[in-house]
Amino acid sequence: ESGGSIPGEGDVVHIPAGKTVLLDVSPPVLERLIIEGTLVFASGTSVTEYLGPIEGEEYFTPYVIELHAHLIHIRGGHLQIGSENKPWPITSTASIVLHGDRHIS
């Protein structure tokens, strides 16, 4: 989905079945993320798309996406970071940080 709102810190985020969300920013720490649809990490911009091939190689601008949550529950959905046809660029960073249950000391 394009142009969606960014959740706030401590929000519960639900991605329903049949919906695909592109994560192109690092949101604040979420309370819970429930994925029944698809969450795809954006992989950055291909410089080759703008400048053309450079000695036949594909170059990417560095891209950093961090997903922080207390709980991530994937219920029949998908969390995708790159794919076989378009692997995550080596110049970019994707991080998933689990903060644990904040109600248990």
VEXDREN-617709 format. One record per residue (C-alpha): x, y, z; residue in one letter. Coordinates in steps of 0.5 Angstrom, whole numbers, plus 500, padded with zeros to 3 digits. Example, Ala and Ser with C-alpha at 12.3 -4.5 7.8 and 13.67 -1.06 7.14 Angstrom:
525491516A
527498514S
# end
This chain:
500500500E
503507498S
502513503G
500509509G
500513516S
506511520I
504508527P
506511533G
510508539E
506503543G
501502537D
498495535V
499494528V
495489524H
496487517I
490483515P
490477510A
490480502G
493486504K
501488502T
504493506V
511496504L
515498510L
520504507D
521507514V
523505521S
517506525P
518507533P
517501537V
511497536L
507494542E
505488537R
505487530L
500482527I
501479520I
496476516E
497479510G
504481507T
509486510L
515487505V
521491507F
523496502A
530495499S
532502497G
533505490T
537502484S
542507482V
542503475T
535505474E
537512474Y
544512471L
544506467G
549500468P
556502470I
560496467E
554492467G
553492475E
547494479E
549499485Y
544501490F
544507495T
545504502P
538503505Y
537502513V
530499515I
529497523E
523494525L
522494533H
516491537A
515487543H
511482539L
511480532I
506474530H
505472523I
499468523R
499465516G
502471513G
509473510H
514478512L
519479506Q
526481506I
528481499G
527475494S
530470490E
529474484N
531481488K
535479494P
536484499W
542489497P
549488501I
549495501T
543496505S
541494512T
535490515A
534489522S
528486527I
529488534V
524484539L
524488546H
520482549G
514483554D
514489557R
509487562H
514482565I
519484569S
# end
